[in-house]
């Protein structure tokens, strides 16, 4: 798995994982893959590509939550774009909202227009009042 982040084709790893692998092994491999990406010192674009692959392979909400948490640490509008569709997914909307706000807070000002739009969406979907206030502040700036 470590080679996936250091130059070996991610698609090859993902293809092997999609083949006839027992679900328990697949889940463990995917979790390890996400943790390696999260802890890697790779370029932002490479981390995003790796986490995008992991998000596509995640078959359960537990793994999606792990990927969303890793995306929340990336300072990129592209990371926000990956998180945003999950704001409408009831089982994981709070994790998506937390990741979206974390990304937006770490983007340098002036923030792009899509940040304000995403933050307004967070305000609508989250049940966490503190998180909603943080998102509202970001949307207004």
C-alpha positions in Angstrom: 0.0 0.0 0.0 2.8 2.4 0.8 4.0 2.1 -2.8 0.6 3.4 -4.0 1.6 6.7 -2.5 5.2 6.7 -3.6 4.7 6.3 -7.3 3.1 2.9 -8.0 -0.1 3.3 -9.9 -3.1 3.8 -7.6 -5.4 2.2 -10.2 -3.5 -1.1 -10.0 -4.0 -1.2 -6.2 -7.7 -0.2 -6.5 -8.3 -2.9 -9.2 -6.8 -5.6 -7.0 -8.9 -4.5 -4.1 -12.0 -4.7 -6.2 -11.3 -8.3 -7.2 -12.3 -11.3 -5.2 -11.1 -10.1 -1.8 -13.0 -11.1 1.3 -14.9 -8.0 2.7 -13.0 -8.0 6.0 -9.6 -7.8 4.2 -10.9 -5.2 1.8 -12.1 -3.0 4.7 -8.8 -3.3 6.5 -6.8 -2.6 3.3 -8.9 0.4 2.5 -8.5 1.8 6.1 -4.8 1.3 5.9 -4.7 3.0 2.5 -6.6 6.0 3.9 -4.3 6.3 6.9 -1.2 6.1 4.8 -2.6 8.9 2.6 -3.5 11.0 5.6 -0.1 10.6 7.2 1.8 11.0 4.0 3.9 14.0 3.1 3.0 13.6 -0.5 1.9 16.6 -2.5 -1.7 17.8 -2.0 -2.7 16.7 -5.5 -1.4 13.2 -4.9 -3.2 13.0 -1.5 -6.4 14.2 -3.2 -6.2 11.6 -5.9 -5.5 8.8 -3.4 -8.4 9.9 -1.2 -10.7 10.2 -4.2 -9.9 6.6 -5.1 -10.5 5.6 -1.5 -13.9 7.4 -1.5 -14.9 5.5 -4.6 -14.0 2.2 -3.1 -15.6 2.8 0.3 -18.6 0.6 0.5 -19.6 1.5 4.1 -20.2 4.8 5.9 -17.5 3.9 8.4 -14.9 4.1 5.7 -16.4 7.1 4.1 -16.2 8.9 7.5 -12.5 8.0 7.7 -11.9 9.5 4.2 -13.9 12.6 5.0 -11.8 13.1 8.2 -8.6 12.9 6.1 -10.0 15.3 3.5 -10.7 17.7 6.2 -7.0 18.2 6.8 -6.3 19.2 3.2 -6.1 22.9 2.3 -7.7 22.8 -1.1 -11.0 23.8 -2.8 -10.8 20.5 -4.6 -11.0 18.7 -1.2 -14.1 20.7 -0.4 -15.6 19.7 -3.8 -15.0 16.0 -2.8 -16.7 16.5 0.6 -19.6 18.5 -0.6 -21.8 15.8 -2.0 -21.8 14.0 1.3 -23.4 16.9 3.0 -26.7 15.5 1.7 -26.0 12.0 2.9 -27.9 11.6 6.2 -25.7 8.9 7.8 -22.5 10.9 7.3 -23.6 14.5 6.9 -22.2 15.6 10.3 -18.7 14.2 9.4 -19.0 15.9 6.0 -20.0 19.2 7.5 -17.1 19.0 10.0 -14.6 18.3 7.2 -16.1 21.1 5.0 -15.7 23.6 7.7 -12.2 22.5 8.6 -11.2 22.8 4.9 -12.8 26.2 4.6 -11.1 27.5 7.8 -7.7 26.5 6.5 -8.1 28.1 3.1 -6.4 31.5 2.8 -8.5 34.6 2.4 -10.0 35.7 0.1 -11.8 32.4 -0.2 -13.4 31.4 -3.5 -17.2 31.7 -4.0 -17.7 28.0 -3.8 -16.6 28.1 -0.1 -19.4 30.5 0.8 -21.9 28.3 -1.0 -20.7 25.1 0.7 -20.8 26.9 4.1 -24.4 27.9 3.5 -25.1 24.2 2.8 -23.4 23.2 6.0 -25.6 25.7 8.0 -28.7 24.0 6.5 -27.7 20.4 7.2 -25.8 20.3 10.5 -27.4 19.8 13.9 -24.3 21.1 15.6 -25.0 24.7 16.5 -21.3 25.6 17.1 -20.3 24.1 13.7 -23.2 26.0 12.0 -22.0 29.2 13.6 -18.5 28.6 12.3 -19.9 27.9 8.8 -22.1 31.0 8.9 -19.1 33.1 9.8 -17.1 31.6 6.9 -20.0 32.1 4.5 -20.3 35.8 5.4 -16.6 36.5 4.9 
